[in-house]
Amino acid sequence: MLLCVTACQHSMNSEEIYNKASSGVVLIVNDFYYSVTLPYGEELFFANVDDDGDLVGLTGDQEKAEANSNMATGTGFFFTTDGQIMTNHHVAKPEVSREHVKQFLKNLKRAIKENYQERLSELTQQFYAYEGQPAVQEQIASRYSSCKQTLEQVDDMDMNESDIKIHSKLYVVYNGQHVLSLDDLTPCEFVAVANDDVDLAIIQLEDCTTPEDAYIFSLRDEADDKPLTLDQKLYMIGFNRGFTIGKTSSGEILSQIYSGNVTQKSDNEQILYSIPSLQGSSGSPVVDEYGYLVAVNFAGFTGTQGFNYGIPSKKVREFLREY
């Protein structure tokens, strides 16, 4: 009976798989910035950390940080009928890269000093601008004194006690949707992230309802979920380069499908395949010729598009059980 069911399954080509499953793939947009709460309670905001460990867009004004936030894109896919979408952790909740954290902490004091020195300069200018208004000048002088006192305490701060957080707004774009502005994006909420450094996460539509015409991705039955074999054909649907490639001349945002083969025996932690991809394809579903989810794309090699890694179905299943 099992042999008959397997034999009767319909093996699909790229076009058939795309026509069947692409409606379940979404472009994820993450609008985010970071904050750091210092040991004495002051909160500063920044857009990112560059390769030298410097804070980009450092400010004490949260509204300014929101106005200069980052926008990153990735891919996700529906796996339930209540609007839940699976993607990568680094797509749903990008973090300051670990290799930059030590350098970041080292440079933080210098950045804070520069920020407070700028504040003192601004307050000095404001003080003289309100000449003849003693009540206003008194308020500015008080702020100047407080700022100067904090600046004098910076050298004694233990930066290891600083708390770094991400502030993000998540949205999705449906495959084939026309997008003219941010108002056309559908808001989502962060739900869960996998443990043990597995790069998986779940987000959910705010209305908790998967569109009726959206494809729902599924795993094989656990008993039939055999390891992938070398040279096995695989397909990936995603949004390479986000809007850059996805936007068509008619204004639709369309995903792309790529195919390749398993190129290395899996260690059950990751799968290496020859499916080409670009930035933005993180979180893309990787399926076999029958349309079953076999991996979630998460990483590639710098400088090449030809080899990429996926998180195997075993790890996906474990994440869903824990969640």
C-alpha positions in Angstrom: 0.0 0.0 0.0 2.8 2.5 1.0 4.7 1.6 -2.2 1.7 2.2 -4.3 1.1 5.6 -2.7 4.7 6.7 -3.2 4.7 5.5 -6.8 1.4 7.3 -7.6 2.8 10.7 -6.4 3.2 13.1 -9.2 6.8 14.3 -9.8 6.7 18.0 -10.9 9.0 20.2 -12.9 9.9 23.8 -12.0 6.9 25.4 -13.6 4.5 23.0 -12.0 6.0 23.5 -8.6 6.0 27.3 -9.0 2.4 27.3 -10.1 1.4 25.1 -7.1 3.4 26.6 -4.3 4.4 30.2 -5.1 1.3 31.7 -3.6 2.5 30.5 -0.2 5.8 32.4 -0.4 6.0 35.9 0.9 8.6 38.7 0.8 9.4 39.8 4.4 10.3 43.4 5.1 11.9 44.3 8.4 12.1 48.0 9.4 14.5 48.1 12.4 17.0 50.0 14.5 18.8 49.2 17.8 18.9 50.7 21.3 21.5 50.4 24.0 20.7 51.0 27.6 23.8 52.1 29.5 24.7 51.2 33.0 23.3 54.4 34.4 20.0 54.1 32.6 20.6 56.4 29.6 19.2 54.9 26.4 20.8 55.6 23.0 19.7 54.5 19.6 21.6 53.5 16.4 20.9 52.1 13.0 23.7 49.6 12.8 27.3 48.6 13.6 29.8 48.9 10.7 32.7 46.7 9.9 35.0 48.7 12.2 32.6 48.4 15.2 31.4 52.0 15.0 27.8 52.8 15.6 26.0 54.2 12.6 23.5 57.0 13.3 24.0 57.2 17.0 21.5 59.4 18.6 19.6 60.0 21.9 16.4 60.8 20.0 14.2 57.7 19.4 12.1 59.5 16.8 15.2 60.4 14.8 16.3 56.7 15.0 13.0 55.6 13.7 13.2 58.0 10.8 16.7 56.7 9.9 16.0 53.0 10.5 17.3 50.1 8.4 15.1 48.2 5.9 16.1 44.6 5.2 14.2 41.9 3.2 14.0 38.2 3.3 11.7 35.4 2.4 9.1 33.3 4.3 6.4 30.8 3.7 3.0 29.8 5.2 2.8 26.6 7.1 -0.5 27.0 8.9 -3.9 28.4 8.2 -3.7 30.9 11.0 -1.2 33.2 9.3 2.0 31.7 10.7 5.0 32.2 8.5 8.4 30.4 8.8 11.6 32.2 8.0 15.2 32.6 9.3 15.9 34.1 12.7 18.3 36.6 11.1 15.4 37.8 8.8 12.8 38.1 11.6 15.1 39.5 14.2 18.5 40.7 12.9 21.1 41.1 15.6 24.3 43.0 15.9 26.9 40.5 14.5 28.8 38.8 17.3 32.2 39.4 15.8 31.5 43.2 16.1 30.2 43.2 19.6 33.7 43.4 21.3 34.8 46.1 19.0 31.4 47.8 19.5 31.9 47.9 23.3 35.4 49.2 22.9 34.3 52.1 20.7 31.1 52.7 22.6 32.6 55.0 25.2 34.3 57.1 22.6 31.0 57.4 20.7 29.1 58.3 23.8 31.6 61.0 24.6 31.3 62.5 21.1 27.5 62.4 21.4 27.5 64.2 24.8 30.0 66.7 23.6 27.7 67.5 20.7 24.8 67.9 23.2 26.8 70.3 25.3 27.6 72.4 22.2 24.0 72.4 21.2 22.9 73.4 24.7 25.4 76.2 24.8 24.0 77.6 21.5 20.5 77.3 22.8 21.4 79.1 26.0 22.7 82.2 24.2 19.8 82.0 21.7 17.3 82.6 24.5 19.1 85.6 26.0 16.6 87.7 27.8 14.5 84.7 28.8 15.9 83.7 32.2 13.4 81.0 32.8 14.2 79.2 29.6 17.9 79.7 30.1 17.7 78.2 33.6 16.1 75.0 32.2 18.9 74.8 29.5 21.6 75.4 32.2 20.1 72.5 34.3 20.2 70.2 31.3 23.8 71.3 30.5 24.9 70.6 34.1 23.3 67.1 34.0 24.8 66.3 30.6 28.2 67.5 31.8 28.0 65.3 34.9 27.2 62.3 32.9 30.1 62.9 30.5 32.5 63.0 33.4 31.2 59.5 34.5 31.6 57.8 31.1 35.2 56.7 31.8 34.1 54.7 34.9 31.3 52.9 33.1 31.4 49.1 32.6 30.1 48.7 29.1 29.6 44.9 29.7 26.5 45.9 31.6 25.0 47.6 28.6 21.8 46.1 27.3 21.4 46.0 23.5 17.9 45.6 22.0 16.4 45.6 18.5 13.2 47.6 17.7 11.6 46.3 14.5 8.4 46.4 12.5 7.7 43.4 10.4 5.7 43.3 7.1 5.0 40.9 4.3 4.3 41.3 0.6 2.3 38.5 -1.1 3.6 37.0 -4.3 2.0 38.9 -7.2 1.0 41.9 -5.1 1.3 45.4 -6.4 3.2 47.7 -4.0 3.3 51.4 -4.4 4.2 52.4 -0.8 4.7 51.1 2.7 1.0 51.4 3.3 0.5 48.4 0.9 2.5 46.1 3.2 0.8 43.7 5.5 1.9 44.0 9.2 3.1 40.9 11.1 4.3 40.1 14.6 7.3 38.2 15.9 6.2 34.9 17.5 9.1 32.6 18.2 12.7 31.7 17.5 14.4 28.3 17.5 16.9 27.2 20.2 20.4 25.8 19.9 21.5 28.3 17.3 19.2 27.0 14.6 18.4 29.9 12.3 14.6 29.5 12.2 11.8 31.8 13.4 8.1 32.2 13.1 6.2 35.4 12.5 2.4 35.8 12.1 0.0 38.0 10.3 -1.7 40.4 12.7 -5.2 39.1 11.7 -4.0 35.5 12.3 -5.6 34.4 9.0 -3.7 32.9 6.0 -5.2 34.1 2.7 -7.6 31.5 1.3 -5.6 31.2 -2.0 -2.2 30.8 -0.3 -0.4 27.5 -0.5 0.4 25.8 2.8 3.8 24.1 2.8 4.1 20.8 4.6 6.7 18.2 5.5 6.5 14.5 4.6 5.1 12.2 7.1 7.9 11.5 9.6 8.1 7.9 8.7 8.6 8.7 5.1 11.0 11.6 5.7 14.2 9.9 4.5 17.6 11.7 4.2 18.2 13.4 0.9 20.5 11.6 -1.5 23.5 13.0 -3.4 22.5 14.7 -6.6 18.8 14.7 -5.7 16.9 17.5 -7.5 15.7 20.4 -5.3 13.7 23.6 -6.0 13.7 26.9 -4.1 11.2 29.7 -4.3 12.3 33.1 -2.9 12.8 36.8 -3.4 16.4 37.3 -4.4 17.4 41.0 -3.7 13.9 41.7 -2.4 12.2 44.4 -4.4 15.1 45.0 -6.7 14.6 41.8 -8.7 11.1 41.1 -7.5 9.4 44.2 -9.0 8.3 43.6 -12.5 7.5 46.2 -15.2 3.8 45.9 -14.4 4.5 46.7 -10.8 3.9 43.2 -9.4 6.3 41.8 -6.8 7.1 38.3 -8.1 9.2 35.6 -6.5 11.7 33.5 -8.5 12.3 29.7 -8.6 15.7 28.1 -8.9 16.7 24.5 -9.0 19.8 22.6 -8.2 21.1 19.4 -6.7 22.2 18.0 -3.3 26.0 18.3 -3.5 27.2 17.0 -0.1 26.0 14.2 2.2 24.0 15.8 4.9 25.1 15.8 8.6 21.5 16.4 9.7 22.5 19.9 10.8 22.5 21.5 7.3 22.2 20.6 3.6 24.5 21.8 0.9 23.0 22.2 -2.6 23.9 23.9 -5.9 20.8 26.2 -5.9 21.9 29.7 -6.8 20.7 32.5 -4.6 21.3 36.2 -3.6 20.7 38.3 -0.5 17.0 38.3 0.2 16.5 34.5 -0.4 17.1 33.8 3.3 14.1 31.9 4.7 13.1 30.5 1.3 11.4 27.1 1.2 13.4 24.3 -0.5 11.2 21.5 -1.8 11.6 18.2 -3.6 10.0 17.2 -6.9 6.8 16.4 -5.1 6.5 19.8 -3.4 7.4 18.7 0.1 9.4 21.0 2.2 12.9 19.5 2.7 14.9 22.5 3.9 14.8 26.2 4.7 17.5 28.2 3.0 19.7 30.2 5.4 23.3 30.8 4.2 25.7 30.8 1.3 29.3 31.3 0.5 30.6 34.9 0.2 31.6 35.7 -3.4 29.6 32.9 -5.0 25.9 32.2 -5.7 26.3 28.6 -6.7 26.4 26.8 -3.3 24.0 27.4 -0.4 23.0 25.8 2.8 19.6 24.8 4.0 18.2 23.8 7.4 16.9 20.2 6.9 13.4 19.0 7.6 14.5 17.2 10.7 15.5 20.4 12.4 12.3 22.1 11.1 10.3 19.4 12.7 12.1 19.6 16.0 11.6 23.4 16.1 7.8 23.0 15.5 7.6 20.4 18.3 9.4 22.7 20.7 7.3 25.6 19.7 
